[in-house]
Amino acid sequence: MTIRHHFPDEILLTYAAGDLDDAMSLIVASHLTLCPTCRKAAAIADDIGGAMLNDLSPVAMSPDALAHVLARTEQDFDEPKQPLPGSTVTNFVLPDPLRERLGGDLDSVRWQRIGPGVQQYVIARRDRGSQARLLKMASGRRAMMHGHTAEEFTMVVSGAFSDAGTAFARGDVEIAGCDVEHSPVAGDDGGCVCLVVMAGRLKFQSMLGKIAQPFIGI
Amino acid sequence: MNDVFGTANARRARDDVLAGLMAVGLTQLRGRGARLMADDIVSAQTADGADALMRRIAETRDRQAFEVLFAYFAPRVKSYMLKLGANDALADELAQETLLAVWRKAEKFDRAKAAPSTWIFTIARNLRIDAYRKASRPELDPNDPALVPDPEEPQDRRVDRLQRAEAVRRAMTVLSVEQSEVVRLSFFEDLSHSAIAERLDLPLGTVKSRLRLAFAKIREAVGDDLQ
């Protein structure tokens, strides 16, 4: 399984800089879990941050800063939580950043039906920044034709879909710009689950989509 | 040009170190019996030097090594926080938290993955984000069972992470003025691509392509241009 559709360099760079909002960071971190190629690029982008930190002009710390820190090094601290003993499951479907956010793996998602053969779970509402949601489409299901008010990033978590003849499998990311109108189709073999992050709102063409929009939280 | 350091860069490093020493308060260090020399701290600015300090901290909980690392990095992390809009008190606190995390996580530092400066940068960046947002930043977990492992790198293409960090640092100096400007705005101004475009009065596409070119140049310099 090789990932063919990646995040562009400028997004990996902005992730390293720490400028992506929560939902975008979530999809990038999830992709990095599944994609060694982007992981390597992201590591080099982190090196850029390290280099810039090295070359910053130092600013005086408060006089007692070191003493404070040294005093605290003597205190015990809580180790970050370890996985529960006995939980030996290793065949997770979702990458850790997603499991962390959902509090479990794919089988624990409480889906909300938004149409025939289409379910979603909203992870991050878009009151601040981008919206993130999981979208589950049954085998062969076609999404309503829609455009976007901003870029939409769709990463396959399980299964596959195709869009205008291009196939997307686990880990692949489809980026649909503002100018793109599309209608992806879930794979025939078990459908697909995708993480979808969108900075703007969907623009549905059909009347039905327009009526449904306020109720499905997208 | 003829001083002991030889190059302008090294001279600047020495000046920075002296400023760094002032910054942590020499008297305080003397009070603890530490014999911190400027040259010790100069050692922290190279990847190898910082790595040697990290080893001492991880293996023997060496406080003196930590003090050297603190003297070099804390004032730089503070500078980073100030650039990104923190006030003096918060910047100081976040720099302290960053270095405390360095002490506590020293055993987990993996030199096969990153140079110390890179690692410290990521800790500082994440603490900054966590301080400003309610939720903590979604991060890759290298121990995630769902992680798709790296392919075996052929021996001759394997780049030492410390060398890579130094190569990236050198490559940064050969970026064009326009390229380094967009990189700097990304890392130090917390600006999205569209905010950078607005700031520089450029089309969004130009900002993206400058970032992409800058990154390509750096990746080429570290021999990762095969994509």
Interface residues (C-beta under 8 A of the other chain):
Chain A: M1 P8 D9 E10 L12 L13 T14 A16 A17 G18 D19 L20 D22 S25 L26 V28 A29 S30 L32 T33 L34 C35 P36 T37 R39 K40 A41 A42 A43 I44 A45 D46 D47 I48 G49 G50 A51 M52 L53 N54 D55 L56 S57 P58 V59 A60 M61 S62 P63 D64 A65 L66 A67 H68 V69 L70 R72 T73 F77 V89 T90 N91 F92 V93 L94 P95 D96 P97 R99 E100 R101 G171
Chain B: D16 A19 G20 M22 A23 V24 G25 Q28 L29 R32 Q45 R63 F66 E67 F70 A71 F73 A74 P75 R76 V77 K78 S79 Y80 L82 K83 A91 D92 A95 Q96 L99 L100 W103 R104 K113 A114 A115 S117 T118 W119 I120 F121 T122 A124 R125 N126 R128 I129 R133 A135 R137 P138 E139 L140 D141 D144 P145 A146 L147 V148 P149 D150 P151 R164 A165 V168 R169 M172 V183 R184 S186 F187 F188 D190 L191 S192 H193 K208 L211 R212 A214 F215 A216 I218 R219 V222 D224 Q227
